[in-house]
Amino acid sequence: MKIFQTITEAQAFSNTRRQIGRRLALVPTMGALHEGHLRLVDEAFRHADEVLVSIFVNPTQFGPNEDFSRYPRTMEADLVALQARGVAGVFTPTVTEMYPPNDRTWVVVQGLDTHLCGPFRPGHFRGVTTVVARLFLACRPQVAVFGLKDAQQFLILRRMVHDLHFGIEMVGMETVREANGLAMSSRNRYLSEVEREKAGIFSKAVFLGRDLVAAGERRPDVVEKAMRDAMAAVEGVSVQYAEIVDTEQLQRPITILPGTEYLVAVAGFLGQTRLIDNQFVATGSSSPVLSSL
């Protein structure tokens, strides 16, 4: 397994592998890897011959009062886990490598951040799209694999790839969950054992919303209230949002329409830890799938 710290090194490796006909997949991460990340690697091998992983805690997607400085960093353990999974290379750039002095270029996908996390994390998705575009240009994959726990992020990145003609296949993988339904996340490390058990309400809320829509509920406010009430009933949970949006424009519908795919999503705090969860649901379908552009 090779480790690259510069864009030049990563590009040279990818160019060499592509020249001999190898199909490359990239799994972008911020490190502090857990089983969910490693299953993304496994999924990437189903779509490519070789897998690259990036580990970069991206400062531009953190707000001024968020947890950039204390975000867990476990590089040594991450590299051991990735080598055991058969990863070909790991890109571990510095902040200066990704954002050189006097850098002035940003990548912005407009209009898809007006609901869900967008209003609560201003500038977050601009940071995400900018860093992922740079990771794509550095690692030059044909496939990129993301977890659908961050569904809004995936849908925004998918639009970026489409609009800018990156020519990269975007693969979204279903959320990997703990025994109580809690979506696996690096931030789960912040939770106490009691909080971790309580955090299962986030998944229960989105499954409730999904099931209401699948059963024929067409009033967005009814679905959202049910999710919000379920979360608010658990001591220590502060609800930030509980919403349903379509998967193309990420806008809240006036009415939930038949034959349409939606995303039900929640976010909130358990103690000092912010958690999110979501589920896709296609009305009129027994097996909803993520629609493609």
C-alpha positions in Angstrom: 0.0 0.0 0.0 1.4 3.4 -1.1 0.9 6.6 0.9 0.9 9.9 -1.0 1.1 13.3 0.7 1.2 15.4 -2.5 -1.1 15.9 -5.4 1.7 15.2 -7.8 2.4 11.8 -6.3 -1.3 10.8 -6.3 -1.8 11.9 -9.9 1.4 10.0 -11.0 0.2 6.8 -9.3 -3.3 7.1 -10.8 -2.0 7.9 -14.3 0.2 4.9 -14.2 -2.6 2.6 -13.1 -5.0 3.9 -15.7 -2.5 3.6 -18.5 -2.3 -0.2 -17.9 -6.1 -0.4 -17.9 -6.8 -0.6 -14.2 -10.1 0.9 -13.1 -9.7 3.0 -9.9 -12.2 3.8 -7.2 -11.8 6.6 -4.6 -13.3 6.5 -1.1 -12.9 10.1 0.4 -12.8 10.2 4.2 -11.8 12.4 7.1 -10.2 9.4 8.8 -11.1 8.1 12.3 -12.2 5.0 10.3 -14.9 2.7 11.5 -16.6 -0.4 10.1 -18.9 1.8 7.9 -15.8 3.3 6.2 -14.3 -0.1 5.6 -17.5 -1.4 4.0 -17.3 1.5 1.6 -13.9 0.2 0.7 -15.4 -3.3 0.1 -18.1 -1.7 -2.0 -15.5 0.2 -4.0 -13.8 -3.1 -4.9 -17.1 -4.3 -6.5 -16.8 -1.4 -9.0 -13.1 -1.1 -9.6 -9.8 -3.1 -9.8 -8.0 -1.0 -7.3 -9.1 1.3 -4.5 -7.6 4.6 -3.2 -8.7 6.2 0.1 -8.1 9.8 1.0 -7.8 10.9 4.6 -8.1 14.6 5.1 -9.8 16.5 7.8 -11.1 19.4 5.7 -11.1 22.7 7.5 -13.3 24.5 5.0 -16.4 22.4 5.8 -16.3 23.2 9.5 -18.0 26.3 10.9 -16.3 28.6 13.5 -18.1 26.9 16.4 -17.8 23.3 15.2 -15.4 20.5 16.1 -12.5 20.8 13.7 -9.8 21.0 16.4 -11.1 18.0 18.3 -12.3 15.9 15.4 -10.8 12.4 16.0 -7.6 11.7 14.2 -6.3 8.1 14.2 -4.0 8.0 11.3 -1.8 5.0 12.4 -4.8 2.8 13.1 -6.5 3.9 9.9 -3.6 2.9 7.8 -3.4 -0.5 9.4 -7.1 -1.1 8.7 -6.8 0.0 5.1 -3.8 -2.2 4.4 -5.7 -5.2 5.8 -8.6 -4.3 3.4 -6.2 -4.4 0.4 -6.2 -0.7 -0.5 -3.7 0.3 -3.2 -3.0 3.8 -2.0 -3.9 6.4 0.6 -3.8 10.1 -0.1 -3.0 12.1 3.1 -2.4 15.7 2.1 -1.7 18.6 4.4 -4.0 21.6 4.6 -1.3 23.6 2.7 -1.2 21.0 -0.1 -5.0 21.2 -0.6 -5.3 24.9 -0.1 -2.1 26.6 -1.2 -1.4 30.2 -0.1 -3.4 32.8 -2.2 -5.8 30.1 -3.3 -9.1 31.7 -4.5 -11.1 29.0 -6.2 -14.3 27.5 -4.8 -16.8 25.1 -6.2 -20.4 25.9 -5.4 -23.6 23.9 -6.3 -26.4 26.5 -5.9 -29.8 25.9 -4.5 -29.4 22.4 -3.0 -28.5 23.7 0.5 -31.6 25.6 1.4 -33.1 22.8 3.5 -31.8 20.1 5.8 -28.2 20.8 7.1 -27.7 23.9 4.8 -29.3 26.6 6.9 -27.6 25.3 10.1 -24.1 24.9 8.6 -23.5 27.9 6.4 -20.6 27.4 4.0 -20.4 23.7 4.9 -21.4 22.4 1.5 -19.1 24.9 -0.4 -16.3 23.4 1.6 -17.4 19.8 0.8 -17.8 20.4 -2.9 -14.5 22.3 -3.2 -12.4 19.7 -1.3 -14.0 16.7 -3.2 -13.4 18.3 -6.5 -9.8 18.7 -5.6 -9.6 15.2 -4.4 -11.0 13.9 -7.6 -8.5 15.9 -9.6 -5.7 14.7 -7.4 -6.6 11.0 -7.4 -8.3 10.8 -10.8 -10.7 7.9 -10.1 -13.3 6.4 -12.4 -15.6 5.6 -9.5 -16.2 7.4 -6.2 -18.0 5.7 -3.2 -19.8 7.6 -0.5 -22.0 6.5 2.4 -25.6 7.6 2.3 -25.6 8.6 5.9 -24.6 12.0 4.5 -27.3 11.8 1.9 -27.6 15.6 1.2 -23.8 15.7 0.7 -24.0 12.8 -1.8 -26.8 14.3 -3.8 -25.0 17.7 -4.0 -21.7 16.0 -5.0 -23.6 13.9 -7.6 -25.0 17.1 -9.1 -21.5 18.6 -9.2 -20.1 15.6 -11.0 -22.9 15.7 -13.5 -22.7 19.5 -14.1 -18.9 19.7 -14.4 -18.6 16.5 -16.5 -16.1 14.8 -14.2 -16.9 11.5 -15.9 -16.9 9.7 -12.5 -19.4 7.0 -11.5 -21.0 8.0 -8.2 -21.9 5.1 -5.9 -23.9 5.7 -2.8 -23.9 2.9 -0.2 -26.6 2.3 2.3 -25.9 3.4 5.9 -24.1 0.9 8.1 -25.7 0.8 11.5 -24.9 -0.3 15.1 -27.1 -2.9 16.8 -29.6 -0.2 18.0 -29.9 1.3 14.6 -27.6 4.2 15.2 -25.8 5.2 12.0 -22.1 4.6 12.3 -20.1 7.8 12.4 -16.7 9.0 13.6 -18.6 11.4 15.9 -20.2 8.5 17.8 -16.9 8.4 19.7 -18.1 11.6 21.5 -21.1 9.7 23.0 -21.2 8.1 26.4 -22.6 4.6 26.7 -25.9 6.0 27.9 -26.0 8.5 25.1 -25.1 5.9 22.5 -28.1 3.9 23.5 -30.4 6.9 23.4 -29.1 7.9 20.0 -31.0 5.0 18.4 -34.0 7.3 18.3 -32.5 9.1 15.3 -32.8 6.0 13.2 -36.2 5.1 14.7 -37.5 8.6 13.7 -36.4 8.3 10.0 -37.7 4.8 9.7 -41.0 6.1 11.1 -41.1 8.8 8.5 -40.2 6.4 5.7 -42.9 4.0 6.7 -45.5 6.7 6.9 -44.7 7.8 3.3 -44.6 4.2 2.0 -48.0 3.6 3.6 -49.6 6.4 1.7 -49.3 9.5 3.9 -49.2 12.5 1.6 -49.0 15.4 4.0 -45.4 16.5 4.7 -46.3 18.2 8.0 -47.7 15.0 9.3 -44.5 13.0 8.5 -42.3 15.7 9.9 -44.2 16.1 13.1 -44.1 12.3 13.7 -40.4 12.3 13.4 -39.9 15.4 15.5 -42.2 14.1 18.2 -40.4 10.8 18.4 -37.0 12.4 18.8 -38.2 15.1 21.3 -39.7 12.4 23.5 -36.2 11.2 24.4 -34.5 13.0 27.3 -31.3 14.8 26.2 -32.2 15.0 22.5 -32.5 18.5 21.0 -34.1 18.4 17.5 -32.6 20.6 14.9 -34.7 19.5 12.0 -37.0 16.8 10.8 -37.9 17.2 7.1 -38.9 15.5 3.9 -37.4 16.7 0.6 -37.3 15.5 -3.0 -34.1 13.9 -4.2 -33.5 16.2 -7.2 -33.9 19.7 -5.9 -33.8 18.9 -2.2 -36.9 21.0 -1.7 -39.8 20.4 0.7 -42.9 19.3 -1.3 -46.3 20.9 -0.8 -47.8 17.5 -1.2 -46.0 14.1 -1.3 -46.7 12.9 -4.9 -47.0 9.3 -6.0 -44.3 7.9 -8.2 -41.7 10.2 -6.7 -38.6 9.6 -4.6 -38.0 11.5 -1.4 -35.6 11.8 1.4 -36.7 11.9 5.0 -34.0 13.3 7.3 -33.4 14.4 10.8 -30.6 16.2 12.7 -30.2 17.2 16.3 -28.0 17.1 19.3 -27.6 14.5 22.0 -25.7 16.3 24.7 -23.0 18.2 22.8 -22.9 15.8 19.9 -24.6 16.6 16.6 -26.1 13.5 14.8 -27.9 13.1 11.5 -29.8 10.3 9.9 -32.0 9.8 6.8 -33.8 7.3 4.6 -34.8 7.3 1.0 -38.4 6.3 0.1 -40.1 6.1 -3.3 -43.8 6.4 -3.2 -45.6 3.6 -5.0 -42.6 1.4 -4.9 -42.0 -1.6 -2.6 -38.2 -1.3 -3.0 -37.1 2.4 -3.3 -33.9 3.1 -5.1 -31.8 6.2 -5.4 -32.8 7.9 -8.7 -30.1 8.9 -11.1 -29.6 12.2 -13.0 
